[in-house]
Amino acid sequence: MIKTRKASAFILALLTLMAALLVFDTRAYAAKATKSIAIGDFDNRLTDHQENELRTLMQAAAEETGLNIGIVITGDLNGRNDESFTNEFGFSAFGDSDWVVLMLFNSYDRPEYSRYTDVISRHRKADDRLRRYDKQMFDNIYAVLERNAYKDYSEEDIYHLFDYYGACRVFVSDVKKLGSDSFATRLWVLIQYHTGQILLGAVIAAVVTVIIVTSTVKGYKKVKPISATNYIDRSRTRITRQVDRFMREYTTSVSTSSSHSGGHGGGGHHSSSHGHHR
C-alpha cells in the first residue's frame, strides 16, 4: 500500500511538472507570436483599416521568413538620431532576435532634424539576408511613397501626399520575398536581382576557358615528339628509367593544372541603411 501511494505521488508530481512546462512553453510561443510584428504610426499617417491590413500582411511575412518585422512612421525622434531611434524601436519590440525595422521620418518644420533620413535596421538573420538589398528596397519604397507627392502641391500639404500605406506594403513584400530562406525563393531572387552579374560571370568564365584551352593546345604543339628509341636499351631491349621521369612529369602537370575553390559563410550581426531626407 505504501509503495502504491509513493508511486501515485510520483506520477502526480511528474504530471504536474509536465503541465507546468506545457503552460510555460505555450505562453512563450504566444509571446513570440504577438511580438513578431510591431507598428508605431506616431505621425498618424495610416488609417485604422490600413494599419489592420498592414498587420495581416506583416504577420504572414513574419511567419514565412521567420523574421520579426517592424514599421515606424514619425516626425519626432525624441532627441535621438535617426539610426538610434530605429534601433531602439527594434530592440524594444523584439529584443535580441532576428528582426528588421523600417523607419519613415517626416522632418518638416524641424531644422534640427535636417540631416536625418529614413532608415532600415536589420538584426541577426535579417541582417544576413537583407543587407545586400538595401538599395533595391529603398528604391522600391520611394517609387510608391513619392509617386504623386510632387505633382501640384503647395508647401504646407506636401507631406499629406505621400503614400505611406503603399510604401509600407512594398517594404513588407520585399522582406517576404528577399528575407525567405527557402531554396526556391533564394534562386528566384538570385535570378531577378543578379542576372547581370550572372551573365558577366558566364562571359568571363567563357573567355578564361578559351584562353586556357588555347594556351594548353599551343603548349602541346611546341613539345617535340618523343621517339620510342629513347626508351629502348639496344643491348638488352628493355625500358629505361626515363619512363619513370616521363610519368612523374605528366602527373605533375595534371596536378598543377587542376584546381579547387572553397567558400566561407556568415554575415554581420547588425546594420542600418539610410534612405533620403524629406
Salt bridges, closest charged atoms under 4 A:
ASP43 OD2 - ARG45 NE 3.31
GLU51 OE2 - ARG55 NH2 3.16
GLU53 OE2 - HIS49 NE2 3.95
GLU64 OE1 - LYS176 NZ 3.87
ASP82 OD2 - HIS274 ND1 3.38
GLU83 OE1 - HIS274 NE2 2.98
GLU88 OE1 - ARG80 NE 3.12
ASP96 OD1 - HIS123 NE2 2.59
ASP96 OD2 - ARG124 NH1 3.97
ASP96 OD1 - HIS269 NE2 3.85
ASP98 OD1 - ARG124 NE 3.19
GLU112 OE2 - ARG110 NH1 3.98
ASP118 OD2 - ARG278 NH1 2.48
ASP127 OD1 - ARG122 NE 3.61
ASP127 OD2 - ARG131 NH1 3.68
ASP139 OD2 - LYS135 NZ 2.89
GLU146 OE2 - HIS276 NE2 2.69
ASP163 OD2 - ARG147 NH2 3.94
ASP174 OD1 - LYS177 NZ 3.77
ASP181 OD2 - ARG129 NH2 3.84
ASP233 OD2 - ARG238 NH2 3.87
